[in-house]
Every structure is written in C-alpha cells, then in structure tokens.
Amino acid sequence: MLAYFIAFISGVVTVLAPCVFPLLPIIIGSAATGKNLKKLFVIVGSLSISVFIFTILLRTFLIDNPVFSFLNEDFWRYASGTLITIFGFFSVFPEVWDRISNIFKFSQKSDKLLDEASQNKSLWGSALLGASLGPVFSSCSPTYFVIVGLLAAETDRVRSLSLLIVYIIGLALILILIGIFGQKLIKKLRWAANPNGIFKKGFGILLIVLGLMIFFRLDKVFEAWLLNFDVYNNLFQFENNLTDGGRKLN
C-alpha cells in the first residue's frame, strides 16, 4: 500500500512543480470562473488522458517490449529503485534538476504548444490545452518520473495500471480543487510548492527511502510487517482480489 500512497502524493506534488505552479492561476483558475466548470473538466480530463497514454506507451516501449525481454525482474527492480532514489535526490536538491532541465530544454516545445492551445477559447481548444499540459507536467516536473519508477518495478500489469490510475487521480483532484477554489487555494498551497520548503524536501527524503527499499527488496518486508495489522489486512485483500480479477479477465 506504500506504493499507492506514494503514487497518489506524486500526482499531487507534480502540480506543485516550480515550472507548473505559476501557470495554474491562468490555465485552471480562469477556466472555472463563472459557468465555465465544463471547460475545467475538459482541461483536466484531456490532461489526464494525455498523461495516461504517454505513460502506457512509455511502459510498453521499455518494459513490455520484446527487445528487452532478456532483462529480468531484478533488473527492473534495481532500475526502479535507482530512478526513484535519484528523483528523490532532485526533490531535496531542486537546483540540480533546474540546471538539467535548462540544459536539455525539456519543456520548451511543450510551452510553445501550450501557448498555441491557450489562444483557442472553445471546448476543443480546452481539450487541446489539457493535452498540451501533459508533456509540460511530465517534462519539467521530476515527480512524474516517480510513477515511471513505480511502474518499472511492477511486473503485474493490473497492479501497474492501478498505480498509474491512483497517480492520475491525485493529479486530477488537485487540479479540479484549484480550478474551483482558484486563487485562495493557490495561495494556501504556496508553502507546499516551495522547492526549498520542508514539504518538498520531506517528500524527497521519503522517495529516497522508498527507492532504497525497492532496490534492496525491503518494500516486501515492510508490506509483510503491515499485514500483521487488521486494518491493512483488509486493504491488501482488496488489492489481491482486484489483481486476481484482472488476471481472470486476461
């Protein structure tokens, strides 16, 4: 269940990236003013679909690709643990990621598409705007790569898919809340968006711990320990039922 918690928080924190947060009052807040809630949901929905498709394609290309079939489960576990640890480091030291992002100009093309889409005020323009936000969020926010790392560690497709859905729920939920409550909520979230704040650094440390646990297989030990508590027994049983149901469908 720790992975699901991290996936959900990662979705929320993705919105709080320094390169994304300043855009929220203009893009999301303005869409929810007056009777434009429909535009808000179109933007968030198209963004969610964009991130979902991009991530599924990424997993398909890297993990499910027959070309890489010679790589065993241990390789993906080590790769996942390393990736999550690295991006946890970036959360603790955000200036390092900023330099890398500037060098490779990760979000330059996405920003151009974002500017073009924002000129269109129709629902189709809102959908295009949301879709263009997908690359912006994934390229300039290091937190996105946390979900990539979690998916790389999972060989079970149903569990992998559920982790991605939980991530997108966290992402969409915070966007909708910001869209509805506008500037008031954005002001209250500034402390969490501060790249040098306690929240971001604490989350980075949590990612480092998770990455090391995955790398050394301690995450399974932790889950086994949690099974000693009834409250977690029910949650794990639900997760197992969901996984078994997905396998039967396949």
Secondary structure by P-SEA (a helix, b strand, c coil): caaaaaaaaaaaaaaacccccccccccccccccccaaaaaaaaaaaaaaaaaaaaaaaaaacccccccccccaaaaaaaaaaaaaaaaaaaacaaaaaaaaaaacccaaaaaaaaaaaacccaaaaaaaaaaaaaaaaaccaaaaaaaaaaaacccaaaaaaaaaaaaaaaaaaaaaaaaacaaaaaaaccccccccaaaaaaaaaaaaaaaaaaacaaaaaaaaacccaaaaaaaaaaaaaaaaaaaac
